[in-house]
Amino acid sequence: MKAGRFELTSAVVRDLLEQQLKATRDEVAEFETGMLAGSLFARASAGLADGTIR
């Protein structure tokens, strides 16, 4: 039995909180609506639709 080879890699990352943007209530509501609509459409296209959309 041969032992597997593993490679270690590294990545440069930065803290996203430093880049945090201030959003208005309307922008947050628009984002949430878009995310909900996207997930509902994805479920429907996958045949996993339920009574959420009437």
C-alpha positions in Angstrom: 0.0 0.0 0.0 1.5 3.3 -1.0 1.1 6.5 1.0 -0.7 9.3 -0.7 1.1 12.5 -1.6 -0.1 15.7 -0.1 0.8 19.2 -1.1 0.6 22.2 1.1 -0.3 25.5 -0.4 -0.9 28.9 1.0 -3.0 31.9 0.0 -3.0 35.6 0.8 -6.2 36.7 2.4 -7.5 39.9 3.9 -10.1 40.7 6.4 -13.3 41.6 4.8 -14.4 43.7 7.8 -11.9 46.3 6.8 -13.7 46.8 3.5 -17.2 46.7 5.0 -19.6 49.0 3.2 -22.5 50.7 4.9 -25.8 49.7 3.2 -29.1 51.4 3.5 -32.2 49.6 4.7 -33.5 49.6 1.1 -30.3 48.1 -0.2 -30.4 45.4 2.4 -34.0 44.6 1.6 -33.2 44.5 -2.1 -30.3 42.1 -1.5 -32.4 39.8 0.7 -35.3 39.8 -1.9 -32.8 38.9 -4.6 -31.2 36.1 -2.6 -34.6 34.6 -1.7 -35.8 34.9 -5.3 -32.6 33.2 -6.6 -32.9 30.3 -4.2 -36.6 29.8 -5.1 -35.9 29.8 -8.8 -33.0 27.4 -8.3 -35.1 25.0 -6.3 -37.9 25.2 -8.9 -35.5 24.6 -11.8 -34.1 21.6 -10.0 -37.6 20.2 -9.5 -37.7 20.8 -5.8 -40.5 23.4 -5.9 -43.0 23.4 -3.1 -45.9 25.7 -2.2 -43.6 28.7 -1.5 -44.5 30.4 -4.8 -48.2 30.6 -5.4 
